[in-house]
Amino acid sequence: MSIAFTRRGSATAVPAYAAGETSSDEMLIARIAGGDRLAMQTLFARHRTAVYRWLLRFVGNEATAEDLLSDVFLDVWRQADRFQARSSVSTWLLAIARFKALSARRTRKDAELDETVEATVADPADNPEVVLEKKNRDALVRKALNNLTPEHKEIIDLVYYHEKSVDECAQILGVPSGTVKTRMFYARKKLAELVQAA
């Protein structure tokens, strides 16, 4: 239950669903901290695809990414009571995933960061020539992304594919916001150069 306040300031107990909080990630984390398995299943269903894709880009191996995905959500189950809401739940999940992926990469020397960009879904209104042009452009971007440094690939992925803000990127990467901005500037510049050269 959550606590609601009346106009006079006295607290009254209100069920969470009445307050409209049942679907928020933060509410799910609070319920998970209390041992609610259904809340854990809901959070997993909501975020598993994004976290899995993030992990897969890091480790480049589907089986490893699946294992790490399980580890991430196991940590969420164990540490939900430690979540302090200094960032969004999705940012917290990606930070945990990044730590797990970096640890896995350290133990697997041959693992390389694979920044495969999702293929653009063809618009049914596109003619075959436009579809081919989109595929060629996507191939050029994928090739250019693979030629970026790991730090630049990571920042492009967070900003453009996970739509994270500078502050959220800083929290996930564990670096100052200024460093995020600098990496973003140079990553975009290098990416543009690589695409133009191709």
Secondary structure, 3 states (H helix, E strand, C coil): CEEEECCCCCEEEECCCCCCCCCCHHHHHHHHHCCCHHHHHHHHHHHHHHHHHHHHHHHCCHHHHHHHHHHHHHHHHHHHHHCCCCCCHHHHHHHHHHHHHHHHHHHCCCCCCCCCCCCCCCCCCCCHHHHHHHHHHHHHHHHHHHCCCHHHHHHHHHHHHCCCCHHHHHHHHCCCHHHHHHHHHHHHHHHHHHHHHC
